[in-house]
């Protein structure tokens, strides 16, 4: 799995997940329960992961919808 998105905004994770599922791309949110450690103040980022084979298409979908993506080749 590869990291697609890293953010402290849970709405971006939900939006990206919905977009990807609509295109048939499975996404897995990591670090969701880290809010227990940071006291729910949102300082620890959450990550959205996708399968290696889906990374290129997932990045394009996120960029097309105004979501930031991570990675060396993530810039448009």
Beta strands, then each sheet from edge to edge (+ up, - down):
strand 1: 2-7
strand 2: 27-30
strand 3: 46-50
sheet 1: 1+ 3- 2+
end
